[in-house]
Amino acid sequence: MKKKKLIAALCFLLTLVMVTAFTGEIEVGAITSLPYDSYNYDYRENIHYTPAPYEPAGMVVGTELYYNGESIGALKTPQDICKSPDGNIYVADTGNNRVVVLDSTLTKVVDVITSFNNNGNEDTFSQPYGVAVSEKGNLYVADNLNKRVVVLDKDKNVILIVENPQSITLGNNFVFQPLKVTVDYADRIYVIAQGQFEGIMVFDTNGEFTNFFGTIGVNLSLWQKFWRRMATKEERANQQLYIPTEFTGIDVDPEGFIYATNIDPNGIQAVRRLNPNGQDVIRKGENENVGGDLQTAGTSDYAGVSQFVDVVYRENGIYSCLDRKRGRIFTYDNEGNLLYIFGGRGTQEGTFELPVAIETVDVGLAVLDATRGGIILFQVTEYGRLINEAVGLRFDGDEAEAVGLWERVLELDEDNELANSGIGKAYLTAGEYKTAMKYLRLAMNRDYYSIAFKRYRNELLKDNANAFLTILLVIIIGINVFKFVKKRKKGVAADE
């Protein structure tokens, strides 16, 4: 008996090997095992593991890149990455005091900028921290140790140098050390400066400082306010200074709205969307949180405040934020709904040691790792593509077209509340309130469920108004007839 079982097992394994050799694979799919978790949070703020929205697609390192026949060498503590309108990728190679320009595929070096023409003189960078490219193709470099922002044209000639800004609000001892820079469609320059807590610095097209932008206020608790009032002058001087939060990353969307990240100690809002007046108009979703991992996670792998260091606006209202604490990427839609989370810390492919910047590239997303001196690439999976496309359709107002995509998402992730909510909203817009209620209940979307329920109730009342009135009239007549008959019987009994 044992011999027969052994023979049967060997036959099964042989068959499996033959099938695998013939088909080339046992099941269709990309990477089945990733070095990081992909997850989201449900209505009750519990962790919900999901299929991977993005998977590793390789890493770009300087030692494998060549320019004019020679290796450009390793990138040294790079700090920023950006994409130009023509698709080229610019990297602030901070430790090497240069800016490296790659083509859209990140396989070819277009240029290595180590020096530039400054009014007839050769000039160089000193620890360039941030880079940005305007719609006109001009390069903006936050030249940190040189305490300036350098603006170059396509021929590497200086157009403008922003340095030593003067203003009453800056004070006499202010030292301008720019870290991150971006530019809008009107060529206004936005700078995150080292040690500057008043907000993002704004400069006009001539390089003149105009104002602070998007200042983050600090709200003291009642307890803190009470003790500050009770404390003496000396005690207040020794107490913790309650100063606004410093911004960490910056990007601009096609409409000129500024997206900016900051370290929020409360873990509630670590990214802002600032309108031209500097007012935060970001939407925070149903849980009123755009701060990364929720504090209710309850495990050491997720508990604690996320630390957003950069943000990239993608398209259709979608933006992604980079968390340096756990090496994760959080992606939100224009309504503040958390779409998906992926990434992690480590040395494996698809993980980071010190992530500092994020950007969109042709393959998908790119994250700059300062410690590894490389650009980690990610490509979208079917799951991520379906969500991106469905959100894009809803952003454009084509909710009905998104239903099929959301249904496919549910096939991959049956408990996806975002998909149920998307389908429910589409049916709500289409006037199919009963079906909308079904999906919105599954999505635990109370606000939209209440809307669907009220409309469904009103529709029932409207469609059955005649029947209700007829039944009501019959009931009223029946009651009156009953009273009349009863009264008549009492009268007859009295006569007898």
N, C-alpha and C positions, 0 to 999 in steps of 0.2 A: 504493500500500500504506500509506504513512504517513498519507494522507488518511483512509483507511478506519479505521485505528487511532485517529486523533484523533476521528472521528465516534463510534466505539464508546465511547471514554472519556467524551465529553460526554454520550452517552446514559445511561451508567452513573451519572454524577454527577447528572443530571437525575432519574433514577429514585430515587436515594438521597434527594434533596431532597424529592421527592414523598412517599416513604414516611415520612420524618421529619415532614413537615408533617401527614400523616394520623394517625400514631400519637402524635405529640407527643414521641417519644423513640426512640432507637435501641436502647437496652437498659434494662431495669428496674434501678433501684438508686438509692441516695442519693448522697452526695458521693463522686465517684470519685477525686478528688485531694485529699489532706489535707496540711496544712503540717507534719505530724509523722509519725514512724514508729510503727507498732504492732508489738510483738514480744514474744517470750518467750525462755527459754533451754531448750535440750534437755538430755538426760541428760549429754552430754559438756560442758555449759556453753558451748556455742556459741550465737550469736544465731540465733533462728528468727523470721523475719518472718511476721506473721499479718494476717488481715483486721482492720480497725478495730473494736474492741469498742464504742467511743463516738465520736461525731462532733460537731463544734461545732453549737450551737443558739442562738447569739447572745450578746450581752453587755449587761448592765444597767449603765447609768451614771446618776449622780445628776442630770445636767443634763436628762435625759429623764423624770424623775420629778416629780410634782407633789403638793403637800399643801396643802389649803385654797385651791386655785386658784393657788398660786405654786410655782415650781420650787424644789426643795430645794437646788439647786446641786451642784457637783461634790463627790464624796467625796474626802477628803484623807487620804492614807496610811492607809486602813482596815487594821485588823490582825486582825479575827476575825469569824466568821460562825457562826450556830447556828440550829437549827430548834426551835421550841417544840412541845409536844404538840398544840396546835391547828393546827399547820402553818405558822404565821407565821414569817418569816425575820428575825432580828435581826442587824444589822451594827454593829460597833464602828467608828464613823467617827472614828478617833483624832485626826486633825489638826484636826477641827472640834469636838472636845470634845462629842460627842453620840452617841446610839444611834438608828439609823434602823430602823424596823419596817416590813417589807413583807408583803403577803399571800402566800399559797402560790404564786401564779403569778409573783411578783416584778414585777408590772406596776402595782400600786397601793400607795401609801404609807398604812399604817395609823396610824403615829404617828412623830413626831420628838421624841425625849426630850433636851431641852437642859437641863432643870432638874427638880427634884423637891422634894417636901415633906419636910423633915428636922425633925420635932418642931415644926412650926409655922413654920419658917424655910425660905426658898427656898435650895436648894443646887444646885451644878453639878459637872460632871465636869472633870477635868484629864487629858487624854490617856487615855481609857478603852481599854485594850488587849484585854481579853477579855470575852466575854459568854456566859452560859448561862441556860437557863430550866428550872426544876424541874418535876416532874410536877404540882405544884399551880399552876403558872403564874407563879411568882415569878421576877423577873429578878435575876440576879447579874452584877455588873459589876466587873471588875478595874480600879479607878480608879488608874492607875499613879502619876502625879505627886502625887496626894493621899494616896498610901501607904495604901490601904484597899480593901476589897471592900464594895460597897454592894449591899444586898438590898432590892428594891422590890416592892410588891404591884402588882396590875393597875391601881390608881388612882394609881400613882407616889408612894406614901407609903413612907417608910423603915420597913422591918421590923427590919432589923439592919444594923449597920456593924461590919465586922471590921477592926481596925487595931491597930497597936503590940502585936503578940503578945509575951507574956513567957514565957520558959522558960530553964532553965539551959543547955539544949542550943543555944539561939540565941546566947548571948553578949550582952555589954553593948552592943556596937557594931553590932548587927544593925539594918539599915534595911529595912523591909518595903515592897517595891515589886512588887505582883502583876502578872504578865503574862498568864497564862491561868487560867481558873477553870472548874470543872464541879461538879455536885451529883448525888448518887445518890438512890435512892428513899427513903432514911431522912433526907434533908436534910443529910447530912454534906457539908462543903465541901472540895474539893480544889483547891489553888492551886500553880501554878508561879510562883515568885518570882524576880525578877532577882538574879543572882549567887548563888543558893542551890544548892549542889552536894550537899547531904545527901539530897535527894530531894524528893518532892512534899509540901507542907505540908497537914496535915489539921486541920480545925476542926470542932467539934461543932455541934449546932443552936443553941447559945447564942453561937457565935463564938469559943469558947475553943480555943486551940491544943492539940492532943492529942499529936501525934507526926509524925515524918517517915514517908513511905510510899514503898516501892519503891526504896530507895537502890541505886544502881548501883555495885557494887564495882569496883576496879581491880586487874587481875592483872598483876604485874610479871614480866618474863621472867627466867630464871635469870641471864642476863648482867647485867641491870639490878640484880638483888638482890646479885650478887657485887660490883659496883662501888660500890654504896651501903654495903656492909659495909667495903670497903677504904678508902673515902674518909674524910678527916678531917671534923671537925665544920664547919669553914669551907667545905670543898668541898661538903659535903652541902647547906649553906645556899644555895650558888650554883647547885646543880643544879636541873633542871626539877622542879616540884612535880607529883607524881602524884596528882591529885585526881579524884574521881568526875565522871562526865559530867552535864551539866545537861540537864534535860528541855526539850522545845520545844513539844510539842502534847499535848492531852489530850481524851479522850472517855470516856463510860461506856455500857455496854450495859444492856439491860433486867434482867439478872441482878445488876447492881451491880459487875461486873468493870470495872476501869479500864484503858483502852488509852492508852498514853503513848509518844510518840516522843522520840528523843534523837539527837544527832550521834555516830555510832560511828566513830572513826578507823580501825577495822579493816574496816568495811563488812560486818560479819557479822550484827549484831543492832541495828537502829535502831528497833525497836518492841517494846513489852512488853505483856503482858496480866496485870494484877495482881489477885490474889484479895483478899478482905477482910482477909487478914493481911499484905498487901503483898508476897506471894511471886509471882514471875514464873512463870506456868503456860502461857505461849505455846508452841505447837508450831511447829517450824522446817522441816517438810517433809523431803523426801528428801535435799536438798543441805545441810541444817542451816544455812539462811541466810534471814533476813528483814531484809536490810539494803539492798535495792534492787538496783542494777546489780552484777553479779558482776565481780570483779577480773580474771577471765580473758577479759573481752570483747575486749581486744587492740586496740581502735581508739580514736582520740581522742574520737569521739562518745559512747563508752560507758565508757571506762576512767576509773578514779578513783572514790573513795567518794561515794555518794549522800548527800544531806543532808536527811533527813526533818524537816519543820517542823510537820506536823500529821497527824492521823489521824481518820478517821470510821468508826464502826461502822455497818454498813448493815443487814443482816438475814441470817438463816440462817448465822451464823458468818463472813460475809464482811466484810472491812474494807479500806479503801483508805488509802494513805499518800501524802503529797505531798512531792515532792523539789524543793527550791528551786534546786538546783544546775543541773539540766537541765530543770526545769519538767515533770517527768513524774509520772504517777500510777501507783503500783504497787498491785495488788489481790491479796489473799491469801484463802484459805479457812480454816476453823477448824483444818485440819490443817497449815497453814503452806505449802500449795502455792501457787506463784505462778500466778495465773489469766491475767493479761494486763497489758500496759504500754502506755500511750499518753500523748501530750502532748509539749510542747516549749517552748523559749524563743524569743521573738520578738515581733513586733507584728502578725502575721497573726491572723485569726480562729481561735480555738482554741489560741493560744499565749499565754505569759505573759512579762512582764518581771520581776516580782518576786512570785511566788506565796507567800502567807502562811497561807492557811487553806482547808479543804475541808469541804463539807457535802452531804448528800443533799437534793434538792428534788423537786418533782413531776415535772419534766421529766427528771430523772436525777441528774446531779452538778453542783455549783457550786463554782468556785474563785475565791477573792478575790485580786485582783491589787493590791498596795499602790501600785505605781508608776502604773499606768493608772487607778487609782481606780474599778475596775469589777468586776462579778461575771461571770465567763465561764461559760456554761452548756454542758452536754453532754447529748446524748440517746443512749440505747442503740441499737445496731444489732442486726440479727438475730443476728449472731455473738455479741455480748456477752449478749444476752437468753438465747440457748440455753445458754451457759455458766452464767449466773447461776441459771437455772431448774434445770439439771441438778445443780449444786452444792447448791441448796436441797433438792431431792428426796433426794439422798444424806444431807444433814444431818438430814432427817426420817426417814431409814431406808427410803425408797422407792427403792432402787437399781434395781430392775427397771423402774420407770417412767421412770428417767433414761436408759435404753439408747437409746430412740428419739431423744432430744435429742442424746446424744453422737454417734450415727451421723450426724445432720444436721450436727453440728460438723465431722466428718471429711469430709463432702462439701464444706464450705467451706475446710477446712484439713486436707488429707489426712495431714500429718505431726504432727498435734496429739497429743503424748504424753499429755496430761491426759485427752483423750477416750478414747484406747485404754485407759488405766489405769482410767477410770471404767467402761467396758464390761467390762473384764476382772474388776474387783472385783464387778460385778453378777452375772456368770456364776459367779464363785467362790462368792458367797453362795447362788446358786441350785443349787449342786452340780454344775454342768456344767464340770468341771475341765479337760477337754481344750480346750474352746473358750476358757476363761479363760486357759490357758497361751498360746494364740495371741495374744490381745490384750495380755497382760501382757508378752510378749516384745517386741512392737512398741513398747510403752510404756517398755521398758528398766527395768521395775519389778522389781528383783531380789528384794526381800523378799516381795512378794505372789506372784511367779512361783514361788519356792521353796515357799510354802505350797500353791499349786495343784498343783505337781509331786508333792509328798509325798502329798497327798490322792488325786491321780490314780493314783499308784503303789499306794497302799493299796487303792484301789477295784479296781484290776486284780487284785491278789493275792486280795482277798476274793471277787470274782466268778469267778475261775478257780482257786480253791483246790482243788476236786475234780479238775480236769483236771491241775493241777500235781502233786498227790499221786499220781494214777494214772500219769502219765508217769514220776514219780520211782520209783514202785513197779515199773513195767515195766523201767526201767533197772537197778534193783537186782537184780531177778530175772534179767534178761538177763546181768548181770555174773556172778552166781553160777552160772548155767547154763553160761556160757562157761568159767568156772574149773573146773566139774565135768567138762565134756566134755574140756577140755584135760588135766586130771589123769588122767581115764580113759584117754585116748589114750597118755599117758606110761606108765601101768601096763601096758597091753597091749603096748606096744613093748618094755618091760622083760622081759615074760614070753616074748616071742618070742626 
